[in-house]
Amino acid sequence: MEQDKGNKQSLPPKYNPKEVEQGRYQFWLDGKFFEATGDPDKEPYSIVIPPPNVTGRLHLGHAWDTSMQDTITRMKRMQGYDVLWLPGMDHAGIATQAKVEARLKESGTNRYELGREKFLEKAWEWKEEYASFIRSQWEKLGLGLDYSRERFTLDKGLSDAVREVFVKLYEKGLIYRGEYIINWDPSTKTALSDIEVIYEEVQGKFYHMRYPIKGSDETIEIATTRPETMLGDTAVAVHPKDERYQHLIGKTVILPIVGREIEIVADDYVDMELGSGAVKITPAHDPNDFEIGNRHQLERILVMNEDGSMNENAGKYQGLDRFECRKQIVNDLQEQEVLFEIEERSHQVGHSERSGAVVEPYLSTQWFVKMDPLSKSALDMQADAHQKVNFVPDRFERTYFNWMDNIRDWCISRQLWWGHRIPAWYHKETNEIYVGKEAPADIENWEQDEDVLDTWFSSALWPFSTMGWPNEDSADLKRYFPTNVLVTGYDIIFFWVARMIFQSKEFMDEKPFEDTLLHGLIRDADGRKMSKSLGNGVDPMDVIEKYGADSLRYFLMTGSTPGQDLRFHWEKVESTWNFANKVWNASRFSIMNLEGFTYEDIDLTGNLSLPDRWILARLNETIEQVTRNSNKYEFGEAGRHLYNFIWDEFCDWYIEMAKLSLYGEDEDKKKTTRSVLAHVLDQTMRMLHPFMPFITEEIWQQLPHEGPSITVSKWPEVNAEFEDSQAVQEMQRLVSIIRSVRNSRAEVDTPMSKQIKMLIKTENELLTTELEKNRDYLERFCNLSELSISTDIEAPDKAMTSVVTGAEIFLPLEGLIDFEKEIKRLENELIKWTKEVERVQKKLSNQGFVSKAPEAVVEEEKRKEKDYLDKQAKVKTRLSELK
């Protein structure tokens, strides 16, 4: 027997997750069990990890996401695939730079004092520190990652890929530089893409003003939520068909405070029915005003600095914060009687996803990706059944379509130092722009763009850049791309999933993954999103410290269905620990009874008992259910079948019945039972292994086995020789009888330690023979002083009775039974069976059901009807006898 720890074939008396998990991960790494081999005889299977940001430690969402990937890859590896699960991390531009700057502030300095190069050194130090934390957490979770291929979004290979993509898109006219209104974060002083803006309902104000018409006593009414931007107004717009303002089009108004003349223009954009039907136009501070300004050749006057303070164009308000400016300008406008109403109103206000600051629509020169051609190409691919990405659950495909159909050009430049610097250079003396993978030869005449690319620009290339692209001769790229499945949260379909799809289509001309498995968010027990502000977050390492990684993983894997959120309950993690403890105790008992038994000793061709035949048949059914549900990513269902098999059938019934043979004198029976015990436990540990890798490896190493590790053992397969519906039926009847006796004892407070007499009236000789064959189990598990089994049994006058399929059970309990109580119990049982008869007969009388339901389903209902009628009749008979 091959073992990695010691020579003793036993498990400690108590299950201690810390001891079980200690050193096990290193054993897997030393064995290189997680490394993709490139074996041409095996079919490749690949997953790239959604790279966690190097901004901090992993949270429960990461634990859920990676546990799911680990479960899939462990299973596929056991199924004979050449598995690559590629690890890596993301530089997370804005978020990481903010963390590094906060640390610098604590030490009394900032990035400007350090300069770009020194600051980047500090950022790389941060990256190494937190990458180490993340790897230690991956280890604690037991993730089967191929570290020989680990990547980082700022490593040289990915930097080459980013420059290649930027240059190619630029050359095709799909990347351009332009002055546009973008989302600006004054806190981090950088541009944001649309999807990095979180809109929140805020109680604000609507300011109503009257601008005076030059040369008349007339005014024109406008309203705004941002009065500070009026300093940059360059027009007032009305609808060309609005009869109220026909006479004013082409005239000018005097902009209050500033005193500048601005024109009244006509534009179809204006909604005549909304408010006064006139709107102020500020092309440098509003995206819609920007477009109107372009149509009417209006000046763009920027009145704010990058940090949200007012600039020189704001006149006397220069230097004020934008919100302080708002207060002062409102006071001034009221004094001038320009502002005549302040209306309280709730409205949507954009906030930076990273800093939380109110986002400012801001005129800026930025780099953009032209999205229409890329979006159309990706959507065309999705329309092809052979090329499309399968969304699991499929309802999320609609979410993807909705975003791609309405996509705006992507602002990809960020005013940061940490990230992929834009490969564009500006000539110092001319207006020439050079874009290339390398710097211009005469570099002394050029200055590189100071900005970096949006983090998602590099992340969008992750499935193929990590495998060696743009080197198209890369062995990994040829073998493992496209990947098989991407596992991620439904909340980043826009940020990441969609971008990977259109970039993969553009540069690889195929989808990046076959499936995208989308899970929900982890919430607290009350259904609230976990957050620092609520203080309801749970550190996965704290859960592992208390209950072990296997308990956490099993809870995460089986607690939800694809696409649904998951609520975290400490009690549920504790219950999975109880399950692990049950597995441990059952395995310990088995291993103690397998001492000296080797893998070669396992022989399942002997004279199998009913429990042996039954557990092997149920093992078959469990293998089929676990495999089928796992292949559909229905891990909750797979886990349910596995749990029920292990707890209810293997532990509670088979092991207990196996003790009769194991403690008996018949050596042949003992060997057969040991063989079945060893085989079933081995196969069960293999099925459980992807969910609970640590405990299953520990147990498997103590079992008779072949091979160095359960991680590379073969996934269980259904064995046709073990299919035995007769054994399943017989065992179910045996279990029903034993349970009915235990229930009857409980009803009259007769302890199991007290021997009783039992009579079983069977409906035919075949059933009598069947039960006689299993007399030993009935006597042992019902604790009987006497047992009679026959078709001719007469029901005793004083007895507890129960009905199972094909038989009636009588327990003569003179002096221990309350007849009135027994009659009441039988009357309740009669009500129960009558309701079941009525329910099934109603279903069978429904022609819609009978005609449309599968034949097997209808037949099953007819079988139930026969069974329920039989039980109903027997209870009626017994009631009449007692009365």
CORJOCOR-V327410 format. One record per residue. N is the residue number from 1. RES is the residue in one small letter. PHI is phi in whole degrees, 0 to 359 (none if undefined). OMEGA is omega in whole degrees, -180 to 180 (NA if undefined). Layout:
N;RES;PHI;OMEGA, N;RES;PHI;OMEGA
This chain:
1;m;none;-179, 2;e;272;178, 3;q;220;179, 4;d;260;-178, 5;k;234;174, 6;g;57;-179, 7;n;239;-175, 8;k;283;-178, 9;q;267;-179, 10;s;197;175, 11;l;244;176, 12;p;301;-177, 13;p;299;-176, 14;k;245;177, 15;y;281;179, 16;n;236;-176, 17;p;306;-179, 18;k;300;-180, 19;e;292;-179, 20;v;295;-174, 21;e;276;-178, 22;q;300;175, 23;g;78;-175, 24;r;292;-178, 25;y;297;179, 26;q;295;176, 27;f;300;179, 28;w;293;-179, 29;l;295;180, 30;d;299;179, 31;g;280;-179, 32;k;53;-177, 33;f;290;-176, 34;f;264;-176, 35;e;274;176, 36;a;294;-172, 37;t;261;-175, 38;g;74;-178, 39;d;301;-177, 40;p;293;179, 41;d;278;180, 42;k;248;177, 43;e;282;-180, 44;p;287;176, 45;y;216;-173, 46;s;225;173, 47;i;222;170, 48;v;256;-178, 49;i;289;168, 50;p;298;-169, 51;p;292;177, 52;p;293;178, 53;n;287;179, 54;v;275;179, 55;t;266;-177, 56;g;179;-178, 57;r;279;-179, 58;l;286;177, 59;h;252;-177, 60;l;298;178, 61;g;299;176, 62;h;297;-179, 63;a;299;179, 64;w;295;-177, 65;d;300;-177, 66;t;284;176, 67;s;297;179, 68;m;295;179, 69;q;296;-179, 70;d;294;178, 71;t;300;-180, 72;i;296;-175, 73;t;290;177, 74;r;297;-180, 75;m;295;-179, 76;k;295;178, 77;r;298;179, 78;m;290;179, 79;q;278;172, 80;g;99;178, 81;y;279;169, 82;d;274;-169, 83;v;265;170, 84;l;243;169, 85;w;246;-170, 86;l;269;-179, 87;p;269;176, 88;g;174;-178, 89;m;222;-176, 90;d;250;-178, 91;h;289;173, 92;a;52;-171, 93;g;321;-174, 94;i;299;-174, 95;a;296;-178, 96;t;291;179, 97;q;301;179, 98;a;298;179, 99;k;295;-179, 100;v;294;179, 101;e;296;177, 102;a;296;178, 103;r;294;179, 104;l;296;-180, 105;k;298;178, 106;e;297;-179, 107;s;267;173, 108;g;86;179, 109;t;220;178, 110;n;210;-174, 111;r;293;-178, 112;y;290;176, 113;e;292;-180, 114;l;285;-172, 115;g;88;-172, 116;r;301;-175, 117;e;296;-179, 118;k;294;179, 119;f;297;-179, 120;l;296;175, 121;e;299;178, 122;k;295;180, 123;a;294;178, 124;w;293;176, 125;e;297;177, 126;w;299;-178, 127;k;301;-179, 128;e;296;-180, 129;e;297;-175, 130;y;279;173, 131;a;297;178, 132;s;294;176, 133;f;301;-176, 134;i;297;179, 135;r;297;179, 136;s;293;177, 137;q;287;175, 138;w;303;179, 139;e;297;-180, 140;k;300;180, 141;l;282;178, 142;g;80;-174, 143;l;283;-176, 144;g;277;-175, 145;l;269;177, 146;d;270;-175, 147;y;293;179, 148;s;294;-179, 149;r;240;-177, 150;e;299;-179, 151;r;232;176, 152;f;223;-172, 153;t;293;175, 154;l;248;178, 155;d;286;-173, 156;k;300;-178, 157;g;299;180, 158;l;287;175, 159;s;296;176, 160;d;300;-179, 161;a;296;-179, 162;v;297;179, 163;r;296;179, 164;e;300;-178, 165;v;293;-179, 166;f;300;-177, 167;v;296;-178, 168;k;295;178, 169;l;294;178, 170;y;295;-179, 171;e;296;178, 172;k;274;-180, 173;g;80;-178, 174;l;265;169, 175;i;240;-179, 176;y;218;178, 177;r;245;-178, 178;g;201;178, 179;e;267;-177, 180;y;216;170, 181;i;281;179, 182;i;237;174, 183;n;279;-176, 184;w;243;177, 185;d;262;-178, 186;p;293;-179, 187;s;286;179, 188;t;267;179, 189;k;54;178, 190;t;213;175, 191;a;287;176, 192;l;230;172, 193;s;282;-177, 194;d;304;-174, 195;i;276;173, 196;e;266;179, 197;v;252;179, 198;i;256;-179, 199;y;267;-180, 200;e;233;177, 201;e;286;-176, 202;v;235;175, 203;q;279;-176, 204;g;233;-177, 205;k;228;176, 206;f;245;-174, 207;y;260;-178, 208;h;260;-176, 209;m;230;174, 210;r;239;176, 211;y;269;-179, 212;p;284;176, 213;i;279;-179, 214;k;297;174, 215;g;77;178, 216;s;208;177, 217;d;270;-178, 218;e;286;171, 219;t;229;175, 220;i;235;-173, 221;e;270;174, 222;i;228;178, 223;a;219;-179, 224;t;207;173, 225;t;264;-175, 226;r;230;-175, 227;p;298;180, 228;e;297;-179, 229;t;282;-179, 230;m;299;178, 231;l;298;179, 232;g;255;179, 233;d;298;175, 234;t;232;176, 235;a;191;164, 236;v;239;-176, 237;a;247;174, 238;v;228;178, 239;h;284;-177, 240;p;299;-179, 241;k;259;-179, 242;d;281;-175, 243;e;297;-179, 244;r;296;-172, 245;y;242;-178, 246;q;307;-175, 247;h;286;-177, 248;l;261;-177, 249;i;300;-180, 250;g;97;177, 251;k;280;-180, 252;t;237;173, 253;v;245;176, 254;i;265;-178, 255;l;291;-179, 256;p;304;-179, 257;i;71;-174, 258;v;280;-179, 259;g;84;-179, 260;r;279;175, 261;e;278;176, 262;i;229;-172, 263;e;275;170, 264;i;267;-177, 265;v;245;178, 266;a;255;-179, 267;d;212;-178, 268;d;295;-178, 269;y;297;-174, 270;v;292;177, 271;d;268;-177, 272;m;297;-174, 273;e;275;-175, 274;l;265;178, 275;g;59;-179, 276;s;279;-177, 277;g;86;177, 278;a;234;-179, 279;v;228;174, 280;k;284;-178, 281;i;244;-180, 282;t;235;-170, 283;p;301;-177, 284;a;271;-174, 285;h;224;178, 286;d;205;-176, 287;p;296;179, 288;n;288;177, 289;d;297;178, 290;f;300;-180, 291;e;293;177, 292;i;297;179, 293;g;301;178, 294;n;297;-178, 295;r;292;-175, 296;h;246;179, 297;q;52;-180, 298;l;274;177, 299;e;291;176, 300;r;253;-177, 301;i;247;180, 302;l;273;-175, 303;v;249;-179, 304;m;234;171, 305;n;271;-178, 306;e;296;-178, 307;d;270;178, 308;g;90;175, 309;s;271;-178, 310;m;280;-177, 311;n;260;-176, 312;e;297;179, 313;n;286;-180, 314;a;270;176, 315;g;61;-174, 316;k;292;179, 317;y;269;-178, 318;q;305;179, 319;g;94;179, 320;l;285;169, 321;d;297;-175, 322;r;305;-178, 323;f;281;174, 324;e;292;176, 325;c;301;-180, 326;r;302;-180, 327;k;300;-176, 328;q;291;-178, 329;i;291;176, 330;v;297;178, 331;n;298;-179, 332;d;295;-180, 333;l;293;177, 334;q;292;179, 335;e;296;180, 336;q;276;180, 337;e;61;174, 338;v;275;178, 339;l;273;-174, 340;f;247;179, 341;e;206;172, 342;i;242;-176, 343;e;258;175, 344;e;288;-179, 345;r;205;174, 346;s;272;180, 347;h;208;-178, 348;q;279;179, 349;v;238;-179, 350;g;283;176, 351;h;236;178, 352;s;294;179, 353;e;300;-175, 354;r;274;-173, 355;s;259;-178, 356;g;86;-179, 357;a;292;174, 358;v;294;-177, 359;v;284;179, 360;e;252;169, 361;p;296;-164, 362;y;214;179, 363;l;284;-176, 364;s;205;174, 365;t;269;-175, 366;q;223;174, 367;w;263;-177, 368;f;228;168, 369;v;258;177, 370;k;284;-168, 371;m;270;-174, 372;d;306;-179, 373;p;296;-179, 374;l;292;179, 375;s;296;-179, 376;k;299;-179, 377;s;298;180, 378;a;293;180, 379;l;290;176, 380;d;297;178, 381;m;296;-178, 382;q;292;179, 383;a;282;-180, 384;d;265;-175, 385;a;301;-177, 386;h;274;-176, 387;q;257;-170, 388;k;292;171, 389;v;275;177, 390;n;274;177, 391;f;271;179, 392;v;235;-2, 393;p;290;-172, 394;d;291;180, 395;r;297;-179, 396;f;285;175, 397;e;297;179, 398;r;296;177, 399;t;300;179, 400;y;298;180, 401;f;301;-176, 402;n;301;-178, 403;w;286;-178, 404;m;294;180, 405;d;291;-174, 406;n;244;-171, 407;i;284;174, 408;r;259;177, 409;d;302;-171, 410;w;265;175, 411;c;282;-172, 412;i;252;-180, 413;s;270;180, 414;r;228;-176, 415;q;273;-177, 416;l;228;173, 417;w;252;-176, 418;w;268;-179, 419;g;154;177, 420;h;280;-179, 421;r;292;-176, 422;i;298;-177, 423;p;279;179, 424;a;228;-179, 425;w;234;-180, 426;y;245;-180, 427;h;292;-174, 428;k;291;-175, 429;e;247;180, 430;t;246;178, 431;n;268;-175, 432;e;293;174, 433;i;246;176, 434;y;244;176, 435;v;241;-179, 436;g;196;179, 437;k;289;177, 438;e;240;179, 439;a;293;177, 440;p;300;-177, 441;a;298;180, 442;d;267;-171, 443;i;302;-178, 444;e;295;180, 445;n;264;-174, 446;w;233;173, 447;e;236;-180, 448;q;283;175, 449;d;307;-177, 450;e;284;-172, 451;d;280;175, 452;v;243;-179, 453;l;273;173, 454;d;309;180, 455;t;309;-176, 456;w;291;178, 457;f;296;178, 458;s;282;180, 459;s;295;-179, 460;a;294;-179, 461;l;263;-169, 462;w;309;-175, 463;p;297;-179, 464;f;249;178, 465;s;293;180, 466;t;290;-177, 467;m;257;172, 468;g;112;177, 469;w;299;18, 470;p;273;174, 471;n;284;-174, 472;e;286;175, 473;d;269;-180, 474;s;303;-179, 475;a;298;-180, 476;d;294;180, 477;l;297;-180, 478;k;293;-173, 479;r;270;-169, 480;y;251;177, 481;f;249;-2, 482;p;289;-179, 483;t;283;-176, 484;n;274;-178, 485;v;209;170, 486;l;251;178, 487;v;250;-180, 488;t;200;180, 489;g;279;-179, 490;y;294;-177, 491;d;284;178, 492;i;242;173, 493;i;302;-178, 494;f;287;-175, 495;f;303;-165, 496;w;234;-174, 497;v;302;-179, 498;a;299;-178, 499;r;291;175, 500;m;297;-178, 501;i;294;-176, 502;f;286;177, 503;q;288;178, 504;s;295;178, 505;k;298;-177, 506;e;291;-172, 507;f;255;179, 508;m;246;-178, 509;d;59;174, 510;e;199;-179, 511;k;292;-179, 512;p;279;-180, 513;f;206;-180, 514;e;290;-179, 515;d;237;164, 516;t;238;-178, 517;l;267;-173, 518;l;254;176, 519;h;251;-178, 520;g;269;179, 521;l;255;173, 522;i;271;-179, 523;r;243;178, 524;d;282;-174, 525;a;298;180, 526;d;267;178, 527;g;88;179, 528;r;274;176, 529;k;294;-180, 530;m;285;-179, 531;s;205;178, 532;k;295;-177, 533;s;296;179, 534;l;277;-179, 535;g;67;-176, 536;n;250;179, 537;g;287;178, 538;v;234;179, 539;d;280;-180, 540;p;302;180, 541;m;291;176, 542;d;291;178, 543;v;294;180, 544;i;296;179, 545;e;300;-176, 546;k;274;-172, 547;y;239;-180, 548;g;93;-178, 549;a;294;-177, 550;d;298;-180, 551;s;294;178, 552;l;299;-177, 553;r;299;-178, 554;y;296;177, 555;f;298;-179, 556;l;297;-174, 557;m;286;-172, 558;t;248;-173, 559;g;269;-176, 560;s;204;174, 561;t;250;-178, 562;p;309;176, 563;g;85;-177, 564;q;261;174, 565;d;289;-178, 566;l;232;177, 567;r;267;-180, 568;f;271;176, 569;h;231;176, 570;w;302;-178, 571;e;297;-179, 572;k;287;175, 573;v;294;178, 574;e;297;180, 575;s;292;176, 576;t;288;174, 577;w;297;178, 578;n;299;177, 579;f;295;178, 580;a;300;179, 581;n;296;177, 582;k;297;178, 583;v;301;-179, 584;w;299;-177, 585;n;294;178, 586;a;295;-180, 587;s;291;180, 588;r;298;177, 589;f;300;-178, 590;s;298;-177, 591;i;296;177, 592;m;299;-180, 593;n;268;178, 594;l;246;-178, 595;e;301;-179, 596;g;81;-179, 597;f;275;-177, 598;t;252;179, 599;y;300;-180, 600;e;291;-179, 601;d;284;-176, 602;i;294;-178, 603;d;222;-177, 604;l;256;-179, 605;t;260;-177, 606;g;287;-179, 607;n;278;-174, 608;l;282;175, 609;s;282;177, 610;l;301;178, 611;p;301;178, 612;d;298;-178, 613;r;298;-178, 614;w;295;-176, 615;i;292;177, 616;l;291;178, 617;a;292;179, 618;r;290;174, 619;l;300;177, 620;n;306;-177, 621;e;297;-180, 622;t;291;177, 623;i;303;-178, 624;e;296;-178, 625;q;291;-179, 626;v;295;-179, 627;t;294;-177, 628;r;296;-179, 629;n;291;178, 630;s;294;179, 631;n;296;177, 632;k;265;-177, 633;y;66;177, 634;e;268;-173, 635;f;288;176, 636;g;297;178, 637;e;292;178, 638;a;301;-180, 639;g;296;180, 640;r;296;179, 641;h;298;-179, 642;l;293;179, 643;y;300;-178, 644;n;297;180, 645;f;296;-176, 646;i;293;-172, 647;w;284;-171, 648;d;283;-171, 649;e;257;-177, 650;f;291;-176, 651;c;286;-171, 652;d;284;-176, 653;w;242;-173, 654;y;296;-178, 655;i;300;180, 656;e;298;180, 657;m;287;180, 658;a;295;-179, 659;k;299;179, 660;l;299;179, 661;s;283;-176, 662;l;297;-179, 663;y;262;-179, 664;g;273;-176, 665;e;260;-176, 666;d;280;-176, 667;e;294;179, 668;d;295;178, 669;k;298;-179, 670;k;298;-179, 671;k;294;179, 672;t;298;-180, 673;t;297;178, 674;r;297;179, 675;s;296;180, 676;v;296;180, 677;l;302;-179, 678;a;297;-177, 679;h;293;-177, 680;v;294;180, 681;l;294;177, 682;d;302;-177, 683;q;293;179, 684;t;292;178, 685;m;297;178, 686;r;295;179, 687;m;293;-178, 688;l;281;-173, 689;h;305;-179, 690;p;300;179, 691;f;278;-175, 692;m;231;-171, 693;p;291;-173, 694;f;288;-176, 695;i;296;-178, 696;t;289;176, 697;e;295;-179, 698;e;299;-179, 699;i;291;-177, 700;w;299;-180, 701;q;295;180, 702;q;270;180, 703;l;273;170, 704;p;299;-176, 705;h;207;172, 706;e;233;-178, 707;g;100;-173, 708;p;281;-174, 709;s;203;177, 710;i;296;-179, 711;t;299;-179, 712;v;246;175, 713;s;281;-176, 714;k;277;178, 715;w;295;-179, 716;p;302;177, 717;e;233;178, 718;v;295;180, 719;n;252;-176, 720;a;302;-179, 721;e;293;-177, 722;f;265;178, 723;e;292;-172, 724;d;202;-179, 725;s;295;179, 726;q;296;179, 727;a;296;179, 728;v;297;-179, 729;q;294;-179, 730;e;296;-178, 731;m;292;177, 732;q;300;179, 733;r;293;179, 734;l;299;179, 735;v;297;179, 736;s;299;180, 737;i;295;-178, 738;i;297;179, 739;r;295;-178, 740;s;296;179, 741;v;294;180, 742;r;297;178, 743;n;294;179, 744;s;297;177, 745;r;303;-177, 746;a;297;-177, 747;e;295;-179, 748;v;248;176, 749;d;54;175, 750;t;261;-175, 751;p;293;-180, 752;m;295;-179, 753;s;288;-178, 754;k;268;179, 755;q;288;179, 756;i;225;177, 757;k;261;180, 758;m;224;175, 759;l;237;178, 760;i;240;177, 761;k;263;-178, 762;t;264;-178, 763;e;272;175, 764;n;202;-177, 765;e;293;-179, 766;l;299;-180, 767;l;289;177, 768;t;300;180, 769;t;300;-179, 770;e;300;-178, 771;l;288;177, 772;e;298;180, 773;k;298;-176, 774;n;248;-180, 775;r;305;-177, 776;d;304;-178, 777;y;292;179, 778;l;295;-179, 779;e;295;-177, 780;r;289;-172, 781;f;269;173, 782;c;255;-178, 783;n;52;-173, 784;l;256;172, 785;s;271;-178, 786;e;205;-180, 787;l;224;175, 788;s;239;180, 789;i;231;-177, 790;s;193;173, 791;t;278;-173, 792;d;258;-178, 793;i;297;173, 794;e;264;-179, 795;a;293;178, 796;p;296;180, 797;d;292;-177, 798;k;248;-178, 799;a;199;167, 800;m;280;-179, 801;t;230;173, 802;s;209;-176, 803;v;238;170, 804;v;237;-178, 805;t;301;176, 806;g;88;-176, 807;a;202;173, 808;e;242;-178, 809;i;250;178, 810;f;238;176, 811;l;241;179, 812;p;295;-176, 813;l;227;-180, 814;e;306;178, 815;g;83;-177, 816;l;244;-173, 817;i;242;172, 818;d;262;-174, 819;f;299;-180, 820;e;297;180, 821;k;294;-180, 822;e;293;178, 823;i;297;180, 824;k;298;180, 825;r;297;180, 826;l;294;177, 827;e;296;176, 828;n;294;179, 829;e;294;178, 830;l;297;177, 831;i;300;-179, 832;k;299;-177, 833;w;290;177, 834;t;295;178, 835;k;297;180, 836;e;295;178, 837;v;298;-179, 838;e;299;-179, 839;r;298;-176, 840;v;290;179, 841;q;290;176, 842;k;295;179, 843;k;294;-178, 844;l;288;178, 845;s;274;178, 846;n;275;-176, 847;q;296;178, 848;g;298;179, 849;f;292;-176, 850;v;298;-176, 851;s;278;-174, 852;k;260;-177, 853;a;288;176, 854;p;304;-176, 855;e;304;-178, 856;a;297;180, 857;v;292;179, 858;v;297;179, 859;e;298;179, 860;e;295;178, 861;e;294;178, 862;k;294;178, 863;r;296;178, 864;k;298;-180, 865;e;302;-179, 866;k;298;-178, 867;d;295;-179, 868;y;294;178, 869;l;297;179, 870;d;297;-179, 871;k;293;178, 872;q;300;-179, 873;a;296;-178, 874;k;293;179, 875;v;293;178, 876;k;301;180, 877;t;300;-178, 878;r;295;178, 879;l;298;-180, 880;s;296;178, 881;e;295;-178, 882;l;290;-178, 883;k;278;NA
